[in-house]
Amino acid sequence: MESILSAVVSGEATRQDFAALPLPESYRAVTVRKQEAEMFAGLESRDKDPRKSLHVEQVPVPELGPGEALVAVMASSVNYNSVWSSIFEPLPTFGFLERYGRHSPLGKRHDLPYHVIGSDLAGVVLRTGPGVNAWHPGDEVVAHCLSVELESADGHGDTMLDPAQRIWGFETNFGGLAQLALVKSNQLMPKPGHLSWEEAAASGLVNSTAYRQLVSRNGAGMKQGDNVLIWGASGGLGSYATQLALAGGANPVCVVSSPQKADICRAMGAEAIIDRSAEGYRFWKDEQTQDPREWKRLGGRIRELTGGEDVDIVFEHPGRETFGASVFVTRKGGTIVTCASTSGFVHQYDNRYLWMSLKRIVGSHFANYREAWEANRLVAKGKIHPTLSRTYTLDETGQAAYDVHRNLHQGKVGVLCLAPEEGLGVRDHELRARHLDAINRFRIAAPPAG
């Protein structure tokens, strides 16, 4: 592994040099273990501790198959699916791996008693399998997390509709929170040259998800002038949605939970901000009963901030806690687009406000390759910036996942894998200098470590 790291850090190794590097027999990776899948049985979600379930251990290097690439991972990041994996919710990920194992002989590689998790990476291609022509050893890349077989006609209009679509590092093995990762070649995209490894690794999943959800015609199809309500606007998803709204000429209405998070949104350029904690919104009277008066109060507050207009789009991901309010406050003919349910999967809303006002609920899940590529292209051009607030070592991944689980973070948190320190991997120093303040925006505002 030292020879691989030396070649990457030198910045002078050629394709031939990388292709000639010997591969190790094993590598360090963050795993969950099948035998521990019931370790949190009986506990509430909030009481499950990723520091107890995530392990950093040596695992064998997987066999490289057709259409695949083995990547040296310089940095990765923690997404909420990493938290789900670590607390075995909504169910242990080993069921995904078992089904993949039944899919094909190559799929059997993924069905193991351990799961290497993680759905982001920035790194360098080491090897490519048969049939890979667009990528070569030595290419500096980031990866999006759509793993797709494309053997069904259903996936050829939109690969997210392929019946064999999976999220890499969550529904497949050999993910990005490791020193090496196995990906399909059509997951690879060029690493933005002005970013360090950890900065480049921060955007893939969340930026692509937000792009499809908000911008793409597969999502809300946002246009100039739209009012967009963004829940958790300083968080991993919301921070990219806020940037995409601003870059696209829309008006984000940012919902946050603290003055510090409100300041982050202002620093991004947002003006309409609701601090839901300071304003005391309580959308549920108890576990079974929502409070429509609070929906109306939120709607009134939105109109105060927009000059009397309701929102055209609601960027939804909290789920159960907020969904009733989201449906209510959307304008007639507007769109509620949802990609997650971090507060609960069973949503309740008053259907009268949906059908009688001709509103739409759109489900959005990650992004296809084209959408992920366009989202990455915006980052590479300096139009959208990483929202990295803190970086952890590979051995500290459990703490990183704990902090995300407890919402102790801003934006995204990164993990150094092979990279020995932060700040490495920058190639375009001129572009970086023009955007340095924006790149560091979330780092400056990061709260103390949890």
PAMIGU-454108 format. One record per residue (C-alpha): residue number from 1; residue in three letters; x, z, y. Coordinates in pm, whole numbers. Layout:
! PAMIGU-454108
> n / res / c1 / c3 / c2
> NUM / ALA / X / Z / Y
...
! end
This chain:
! PAMIGU-454108
> n / res / c1 / c3 / c2
> 1 / MET / 0 / 0 / 0
> 2 / GLU / 294 / 64 / 233
> 3 / SER / 407 / -299 / 212
> 4 / ILE / 56 / -415 / 304
> 5 / LEU / 46 / -182 / 603
> 6 / SER / 393 / -288 / 717
> 7 / ALA / 294 / -655 / 705
> 8 / VAL / -20 / -594 / 910
> 9 / VAL / 147 / -371 / 1170
> 10 / SER / 441 / -609 / 1217
> 11 / GLY / 216 / -882 / 1355
> 12 / GLU / 469 / -1135 / 1229
> 13 / ALA / 377 / -1179 / 862
> 14 / THR / 263 / -1530 / 766
> 15 / ARG / -13 / -1641 / 532
> 16 / GLN / 250 / -1693 / 268
> 17 / ASP / 385 / -1341 / 325
> 18 / PHE / 39 / -1187 / 276
> 19 / ALA / -34 / -1402 / -28
> 20 / ALA / 293 / -1285 / -186
> 21 / LEU / 231 / -914 / -132
> 22 / PRO / 181 / -728 / -460
> 23 / LEU / -157 / -561 / -496
> 24 / PRO / -171 / -195 / -595
> 25 / GLU / -354 / -86 / -909
> 26 / SER / -564 / 165 / -714
> 27 / TYR / -654 / 262 / -359
> 28 / ARG / -801 / 556 / -166
> 29 / ALA / -1173 / 537 / -102
> 30 / VAL / -1468 / 749 / 13
> 31 / THR / -1706 / 794 / -278
> 32 / VAL / -2020 / 966 / -395
> 33 / ARG / -2038 / 1057 / -764
> 34 / LYS / -2323 / 981 / -999
> 35 / GLN / -2293 / 1319 / -1170
> 36 / GLU / -2362 / 1491 / -836
> 37 / ALA / -2672 / 1293 / -742
> 38 / GLU / -2893 / 1602 / -780
> 39 / MET / -2662 / 1843 / -599
> 40 / PHE / -2899 / 1880 / -302
> 41 / ALA / -3221 / 1906 / -503
> 42 / GLY / -3477 / 2127 / -331
> 43 / LEU / -3309 / 2121 / 11
> 44 / GLU / -3459 / 1976 / 326
> 45 / SER / -3278 / 1667 / 456
> 46 / ARG / -3138 / 1856 / 754
> 47 / ASP / -2975 / 2110 / 522
> 48 / LYS / -2790 / 1855 / 308
> 49 / ASP / -2420 / 1848 / 394
> 50 / PRO / -2223 / 1521 / 355
> 51 / ARG / -1899 / 1721 / 358
> 52 / LYS / -1991 / 1849 / 12
> 53 / SER / -2086 / 1516 / -145
> 54 / LEU / -1830 / 1273 / -1
> 55 / HIS / -1496 / 1257 / -180
> 56 / VAL / -1173 / 1074 / -98
> 57 / GLU / -1012 / 967 / -424
> 58 / GLN / -806 / 697 / -594
> 59 / VAL / -1015 / 421 / -752
> 60 / PRO / -908 / 104 / -937
> 61 / VAL / -884 / -224 / -745
> 62 / PRO / -1183 / -437 / -850
> 63 / GLU / -1158 / -780 / -1007
> 64 / LEU / -1183 / -1064 / -753
> 65 / GLY / -1459 / -1313 / -829
> 66 / PRO / -1553 / -1663 / -707
> 67 / GLY / -1651 / -1677 / -341
> 68 / GLU / -1508 / -1333 / -272
> 69 / ALA / -1227 / -1184 / -67
> 70 / LEU / -1020 / -869 / -101
> 71 / VAL / -953 / -718 / 241
> 72 / ALA / -704 / -457 / 356
> 73 / VAL / -925 / -225 / 561
> 74 / MET / -756 / -102 / 876
> 75 / ALA / -1066 / 77 / 1007
> 76 / SER / -1432 / 129 / 930
> 77 / SER / -1722 / 325 / 1076
> 78 / VAL / -2005 / 556 / 975
> 79 / ASN / -2356 / 416 / 985
> 80 / TYR / -2678 / 594 / 905
> 81 / ASN / -2685 / 429 / 563
> 82 / SER / -2360 / 615 / 494
> 83 / VAL / -2548 / 936 / 572
> 84 / TRP / -2833 / 833 / 340
> 85 / SER / -2579 / 761 / 66
> 86 / SER / -2411 / 1098 / 116
> 87 / ILE / -2733 / 1299 / 90
> 88 / PHE / -2882 / 1078 / -186
> 89 / GLU / -3185 / 977 / 19
> 90 / PRO / -3434 / 818 / 3
> 91 / LEU / -3293 / 796 / -350
> 92 / PRO / -2943 / 791 / -500
> 93 / THR / -2768 / 458 / -449
> 94 / PHE / -2671 / 441 / -818
> 95 / GLY / -3007 / 282 / -892
> 96 / PHE / -2902 / -11 / -672
> 97 / LEU / -2572 / -39 / -855
> 98 / GLU / -2740 / -30 / -1196
> 99 / ARG / -2975 / -314 / -1099
> 100 / TYR / -2685 / -516 / -962
> 101 / GLY / -2503 / -455 / -1289
> 102 / ARG / -2790 / -618 / -1478
> 103 / HIS / -2791 / -920 / -1246
> 104 / SER / -2477 / -1096 / -1370
> 105 / PRO / -2144 / -1041 / -1547
> 106 / LEU / -1971 / -1006 / -1209
> 107 / GLY / -2243 / -767 / -1099
> 108 / LYS / -2144 / -533 / -1383
> 109 / ARG / -1828 / -445 / -1185
> 110 / HIS / -2046 / -257 / -937
> 111 / ASP / -2222 / -30 / -1188
> 112 / LEU / -1977 / 259 / -1196
> 113 / PRO / -2004 / 640 / -1205
> 114 / TYR / -1877 / 645 / -847
> 115 / HIS / -1986 / 448 / -541
> 116 / VAL / -1738 / 341 / -271
> 117 / ILE / -1960 / 340 / 37
> 118 / GLY / -1936 / 196 / 388
> 119 / SER / -2086 / -112 / 553
> 120 / ASP / -1833 / -197 / 826
> 121 / LEU / -1469 / -298 / 833
> 122 / ALA / -1196 / -454 / 1040
> 123 / GLY / -891 / -566 / 852
> 124 / VAL / -683 / -845 / 701
> 125 / VAL / -762 / -1077 / 413
> 126 / LEU / -525 / -1024 / 119
> 127 / ARG / -670 / -1249 / -150
> 128 / THR / -953 / -1499 / -185
> 129 / GLY / -1129 / -1605 / -503
> 130 / PRO / -1205 / -1957 / -630
> 131 / GLY / -1421 / -2163 / -397
> 132 / VAL / -1315 / -1990 / -75
> 133 / ASN / -1185 / -2244 / 176
> 134 / ALA / -1264 / -2104 / 522
> 135 / TRP / -1055 / -1786 / 494
> 136 / HIS / -694 / -1724 / 392
> 137 / PRO / -457 / -1433 / 333
> 138 / GLY / -345 / -1295 / 670
> 139 / ASP / -669 / -1374 / 856
> 140 / GLU / -779 / -1084 / 1078
> 141 / VAL / -1149 / -1027 / 1020
> 142 / VAL / -1451 / -809 / 1058
> 143 / ALA / -1729 / -809 / 800
> 144 / HIS / -2104 / -801 / 831
> 145 / CYS / -2290 / -622 / 552
> 146 / LEU / -2524 / -889 / 410
> 147 / SER / -2437 / -958 / 47
> 148 / VAL / -2649 / -1246 / -80
> 149 / GLU / -2650 / -1465 / -392
> 150 / LEU / -2842 / -1768 / -251
> 151 / GLU / -2953 / -1891 / -591
> 152 / SER / -3319 / -1881 / -489
> 153 / ALA / -3491 / -2124 / -252
> 154 / ASP / -3642 / -1826 / -70
> 155 / GLY / -3311 / -1742 / 97
> 156 / HIS / -3227 / -2081 / 238
> 157 / GLY / -3449 / -2057 / 548
> 158 / ASP / -3335 / -1703 / 624
> 159 / THR / -3083 / -1538 / 394
> 160 / MET / -3240 / -1198 / 458
> 161 / LEU / -3536 / -1322 / 254
> 162 / ASP / -3326 / -1398 / -52
> 163 / PRO / -3461 / -1190 / -343
> 164 / ALA / -3102 / -1099 / -436
> 165 / GLN / -3013 / -983 / -83
> 166 / ARG / -2825 / -653 / -73
> 167 / ILE / -2651 / -440 / 187
> 168 / TRP / -2280 / -425 / 107
> 169 / GLY / -2145 / -74 / 68
> 170 / PHE / -2495 / 68 / 27
> 171 / GLU / -2657 / -147 / -242
> 172 / THR / -2321 / -275 / -369
> 173 / ASN / -1997 / -102 / -457
> 174 / PHE / -1648 / -143 / -306
> 175 / GLY / -1756 / -79 / 55
> 176 / GLY / -1559 / -45 / 374
> 177 / LEU / -1479 / 327 / 392
> 178 / ALA / -1162 / 271 / 196
> 179 / GLN / -814 / 122 / 212
> 180 / LEU / -935 / -196 / 39
> 181 / ALA / -1277 / -362 / 20
> 182 / LEU / -1437 / -640 / -180
> 183 / VAL / -1669 / -873 / 15
> 184 / LYS / -1822 / -1216 / -21
> 185 / SER / -1640 / -1471 / 192
> 186 / ASN / -1960 / -1545 / 385
> 187 / GLN / -1954 / -1189 / 514
> 188 / LEU / -1634 / -1252 / 709
> 189 / MET / -1612 / -1319 / 1082
> 190 / PRO / -1315 / -1339 / 1321
> 191 / LYS / -1195 / -1006 / 1456
> 192 / PRO / -1234 / -992 / 1837
> 193 / GLY / -877 / -1021 / 1958
> 194 / HIS / -905 / -783 / 2254
> 195 / LEU / -1015 / -488 / 2043
> 196 / SER / -821 / -239 / 1836
> 197 / TRP / -899 / -210 / 1465
> 198 / GLU / -1128 / 90 / 1508
> 199 / GLU / -1310 / -66 / 1803
> 200 / ALA / -1364 / -392 / 1616
> 201 / ALA / -1501 / -205 / 1313
> 202 / ALA / -1765 / -22 / 1515
> 203 / SER / -2003 / -305 / 1598
> 204 / GLY / -2075 / -509 / 1284
> 205 / LEU / -2380 / -344 / 1131
> 206 / VAL / -2548 / -201 / 1438
> 207 / ASN / -2483 / -491 / 1675
> 208 / SER / -2607 / -746 / 1422
> 209 / THR / -2912 / -533 / 1342
> 210 / ALA / -2998 / -493 / 1711
> 211 / TYR / -2944 / -865 / 1774
> 212 / ARG / -3190 / -974 / 1506
> 213 / GLN / -3438 / -703 / 1594
> 214 / LEU / -3442 / -768 / 1966
> 215 / VAL / -3311 / -1119 / 2041
> 216 / SER / -3365 / -1338 / 1737
> 217 / ARG / -3685 / -1530 / 1676
> 218 / ASN / -3693 / -1340 / 1346
> 219 / GLY / -3739 / -1024 / 1551
> 220 / ALA / -3897 / -967 / 1893
> 221 / GLY / -3762 / -1284 / 2059
> 222 / MET / -3679 / -1099 / 2383
> 223 / LYS / -3685 / -1306 / 2702
> 224 / GLN / -3575 / -1256 / 3061
> 225 / GLY / -3789 / -1007 / 3249
> 226 / ASP / -3922 / -823 / 2942
> 227 / ASN / -3960 / -448 / 2961
> 228 / VAL / -3805 / -302 / 2644
> 229 / LEU / -3856 / 58 / 2535
> 230 / ILE / -3544 / 167 / 2345
> 231 / TRP / -3557 / 488 / 2146
> 232 / GLY / -3222 / 665 / 2112
> 233 / ALA / -3071 / 434 / 2372
> 234 / SER / -2724 / 593 / 2363
> 235 / GLY / -2703 / 607 / 1983
> 236 / GLY / -2549 / 366 / 1735
> 237 / LEU / -2834 / 112 / 1737
> 238 / GLY / -2979 / 187 / 2077
> 239 / SER / -2650 / 149 / 2264
> 240 / TYR / -2627 / -213 / 2146
> 241 / ALA / -2995 / -278 / 2213
> 242 / THR / -2947 / -152 / 2568
> 243 / GLN / -2652 / -385 / 2621
> 244 / LEU / -2835 / -682 / 2468
> 245 / ALA / -3137 / -619 / 2691
> 246 / LEU / -2923 / -602 / 3004
> 247 / ALA / -2717 / -908 / 2907
> 248 / GLY / -3036 / -1103 / 2836
> 249 / GLY / -3203 / -1031 / 3168
> 250 / ALA / -3452 / -778 / 3033
> 251 / ASN / -3531 / -432 / 3168
> 252 / PRO / -3445 / -156 / 2919
> 253 / VAL / -3645 / 166 / 2938
> 254 / CYS / -3402 / 404 / 2772
> 255 / VAL / -3526 / 712 / 2588
> 256 / VAL / -3259 / 977 / 2533
> 257 / SER / -3243 / 1347 / 2450
> 258 / SER / -2995 / 1493 / 2699
> 259 / PRO / -2854 / 1447 / 3051
> 260 / GLN / -2521 / 1339 / 2900
> 261 / LYS / -2690 / 1061 / 2706
> 262 / ALA / -2879 / 958 / 3018
> 263 / ASP / -2546 / 926 / 3199
> 264 / ILE / -2419 / 696 / 2923
> 265 / CYS / -2717 / 466 / 2974
> 266 / ARG / -2659 / 459 / 3349
> 267 / ALA / -2295 / 372 / 3287
> 268 / MET / -2410 / 75 / 3079
> 269 / GLY / -2621 / -41 / 3375
> 270 / ALA / -2968 / 85 / 3282
> 271 / GLU / -3186 / 230 / 3556
> 272 / ALA / -3512 / 329 / 3382
> 273 / ILE / -3434 / 639 / 3175
> 274 / ILE / -3653 / 901 / 3010
> 275 / ASP / -3497 / 1226 / 2892
> 276 / ARG / -3755 / 1320 / 2633
> 277 / SER / -3614 / 1673 / 2590
> 278 / ALA / -3615 / 1752 / 2961
> 279 / GLU / -3967 / 1611 / 2998
> 280 / GLY / -4088 / 1800 / 2693
> 281 / TYR / -4255 / 1526 / 2490
> 282 / ARG / -4410 / 1655 / 2167
> 283 / PHE / -4589 / 1374 / 1987
> 284 / TRP / -4702 / 1595 / 1696
> 285 / LYS / -4912 / 1910 / 1734
> 286 / ASP / -4817 / 2007 / 1379
> 287 / GLU / -4699 / 1836 / 1062
> 288 / GLN / -5033 / 1660 / 1012
> 289 / THR / -5167 / 1599 / 1365
> 290 / GLN / -5039 / 1376 / 1643
> 291 / ASP / -5118 / 1436 / 2010
> 292 / PRO / -5255 / 1123 / 2184
> 293 / ARG / -5232 / 1301 / 2520
> 294 / GLU / -4854 / 1287 / 2483
> 295 / TRP / -4874 / 913 / 2410
> 296 / LYS / -5064 / 868 / 2733
> 297 / ARG / -4821 / 1083 / 2925
> 298 / LEU / -4533 / 870 / 2797
> 299 / GLY / -4720 / 553 / 2893
> 300 / GLY / -4773 / 684 / 3243
> 301 / ARG / -4406 / 771 / 3278
> 302 / ILE / -4306 / 422 / 3165
> 303 / ARG / -4531 / 264 / 3429
> 304 / GLU / -4370 / 485 / 3694
> 305 / LEU / -4034 / 337 / 3599
> 306 / THR / -4143 / -27 / 3569
> 307 / GLY / -4359 / -66 / 3878
> 308 / GLY / -4685 / -27 / 3689
> 309 / GLU / -4607 / -242 / 3384
> 310 / ASP / -4629 / -154 / 3016
> 311 / VAL / -4346 / -245 / 2782
> 312 / ASP / -4339 / -587 / 2619
> 313 / ILE / -4123 / -471 / 2328
> 314 / VAL / -4057 / -138 / 2159
> 315 / PHE / -3723 / -112 / 1979
> 316 / GLU / -3824 / 125 / 1697
> 317 / HIS / -3607 / 308 / 1450
> 318 / PRO / -3696 / 682 / 1455
> 319 / GLY / -4010 / 608 / 1253
> 320 / ARG / -4259 / 882 / 1177
> 321 / GLU / -4191 / 1098 / 1484
> 322 / THR / -4238 / 823 / 1742
> 323 / PHE / -4432 / 539 / 1583
> 324 / GLY / -4778 / 642 / 1702
> 325 / ALA / -4650 / 662 / 2060
> 326 / SER / -4472 / 326 / 2022
> 327 / VAL / -4789 / 143 / 1918
> 328 / PHE / -4986 / 304 / 2200
> 329 / VAL / -4749 / 230 / 2490
> 330 / THR / -4685 / -136 / 2404
> 331 / ARG / -4864 / -381 / 2635
> 332 / LYS / -5151 / -598 / 2516
> 333 / GLY / -5001 / -875 / 2306
> 334 / GLY / -4667 / -695 / 2284
> 335 / THR / -4439 / -629 / 1990
> 336 / ILE / -4323 / -317 / 1808
> 337 / VAL / -4017 / -413 / 1604
> 338 / THR / -3886 / -161 / 1353
> 339 / CYS / -3566 / -151 / 1149
> 340 / ALA / -3547 / 208 / 1025
> 341 / SER / -3722 / 542 / 986
> 342 / THR / -3464 / 811 / 1048
> 343 / SER / -3731 / 1080 / 1109
> 344 / GLY / -3950 / 983 / 813
> 345 / PHE / -4070 / 673 / 630
> 346 / VAL / -4448 / 731 / 638
> 347 / HIS / -4572 / 611 / 977
> 348 / GLN / -4908 / 695 / 1132
> 349 / TYR / -5067 / 525 / 1431
> 350 / ASP / -5413 / 458 / 1572
> 351 / ASN / -5494 / 105 / 1457
> 352 / ARG / -5746 / 51 / 1739
> 353 / TYR / -5457 / 19 / 1982
> 354 / LEU / -5299 / -244 / 1759
> 355 / TRP / -5582 / -476 / 1660
> 356 / MET / -5794 / -458 / 1974
> 357 / SER / -5491 / -519 / 2196
> 358 / LEU / -5348 / -796 / 1977
> 359 / LYS / -5016 / -621 / 1929
> 360 / ARG / -4767 / -705 / 1653
> 361 / ILE / -4558 / -487 / 1427
> 362 / VAL / -4250 / -672 / 1304
> 363 / GLY / -4022 / -546 / 1030
> 364 / SER / -3655 / -627 / 1085
> 365 / HIS / -3372 / -562 / 841
> 366 / PHE / -3005 / -620 / 927
> 367 / ALA / -2933 / -990 / 1007
> 368 / ASN / -2851 / -1321 / 845
> 369 / TYR / -2501 / -1472 / 873
> 370 / ARG / -2590 / -1682 / 1178
> 371 / GLU / -2735 / -1384 / 1365
> 372 / ALA / -2438 / -1164 / 1273
> 373 / TRP / -2200 / -1441 / 1383
> 374 / GLU / -2374 / -1477 / 1721
> 375 / ALA / -2370 / -1101 / 1771
> 376 / ASN / -1997 / -1090 / 1692
> 377 / ARG / -1938 / -1386 / 1924
> 378 / LEU / -2085 / -1187 / 2213
> 379 / VAL / -1839 / -906 / 2137
> 380 / ALA / -1548 / -1150 / 2116
> 381 / LYS / -1640 / -1292 / 2457
> 382 / GLY / -1656 / -949 / 2619
> 383 / LYS / -2032 / -972 / 2681
> 384 / ILE / -2116 / -682 / 2448
> 385 / HIS / -1878 / -390 / 2405
> 386 / PRO / -1814 / -146 / 2121
> 387 / THR / -1972 / 193 / 2167
> 388 / LEU / -1706 / 388 / 1981
> 389 / SER / -1692 / 751 / 2092
> 390 / ARG / -1462 / 917 / 1840
> 391 / THR / -1238 / 824 / 1548
> 392 / TYR / -1178 / 1023 / 1231
> 393 / THR / -924 / 986 / 952
> 394 / LEU / -1033 / 874 / 607
> 395 / ASP / -1002 / 1233 / 485
> 396 / GLU / -1240 / 1343 / 763
> 397 / THR / -1520 / 1102 / 670
> 398 / GLY / -1736 / 1387 / 543
> 399 / GLN / -1720 / 1551 / 884
> 400 / ALA / -1793 / 1219 / 1053
> 401 / ALA / -2104 / 1169 / 839
> 402 / TYR / -2208 / 1529 / 904
> 403 / ASP / -2183 / 1474 / 1280
> 404 / VAL / -2396 / 1158 / 1258
> 405 / HIS / -2649 / 1338 / 1035
> 406 / ARG / -2677 / 1619 / 1292
> 407 / ASN / -2684 / 1378 / 1587
> 408 / LEU / -2371 / 1537 / 1732
> 409 / HIS / -2227 / 1199 / 1826
> 410 / GLN / -2264 / 934 / 2094
> 411 / GLY / -2272 / 566 / 2007
> 412 / LYS / -2061 / 500 / 1696
> 413 / VAL / -1793 / 700 / 1519
> 414 / GLY / -1500 / 520 / 1360
> 415 / VAL / -1280 / 593 / 1060
> 416 / LEU / -912 / 499 / 1034
> 417 / CYS / -846 / 366 / 683
> 418 / LEU / -503 / 200 / 659
> 419 / ALA / -437 / 212 / 1034
> 420 / PRO / -199 / 505 / 1094
> 421 / GLU / -320 / 564 / 1449
> 422 / GLU / -567 / 441 / 1708
> 423 / GLY / -500 / 151 / 1944
> 424 / LEU / -337 / -93 / 1700
> 425 / GLY / -440 / -453 / 1638
> 426 / VAL / -496 / -572 / 1995
> 427 / ARG / -395 / -938 / 2037
> 428 / ASP / -561 / -1047 / 2363
> 429 / HIS / -435 / -797 / 2620
> 430 / GLU / -557 / -999 / 2919
> 431 / LEU / -922 / -996 / 2807
> 432 / ARG / -891 / -631 / 2714
> 433 / ALA / -765 / -536 / 3060
> 434 / ARG / -1073 / -697 / 3218
> 435 / HIS / -1309 / -485 / 3008
> 436 / LEU / -1115 / -166 / 2946
> 437 / ASP / -1356 / 64 / 3128
> 438 / ALA / -1652 / -70 / 2930
> 439 / ILE / -1461 / -48 / 2602
> 440 / ASN / -1382 / 320 / 2668
> 441 / ARG / -1721 / 410 / 2814
> 442 / PHE / -1840 / 608 / 2513
> 443 / ARG / -1505 / 771 / 2447
> 444 / ILE / -1503 / 924 / 2794
> 445 / ALA / -1854 / 1062 / 2742
> 446 / ALA / -1803 / 1189 / 2386
> 447 / PRO / -1909 / 1553 / 2329
> 448 / PRO / -1671 / 1803 / 2165
> 449 / ALA / -1614 / 1763 / 1793
> 450 / GLY / -1884 / 1915 / 1575
! end
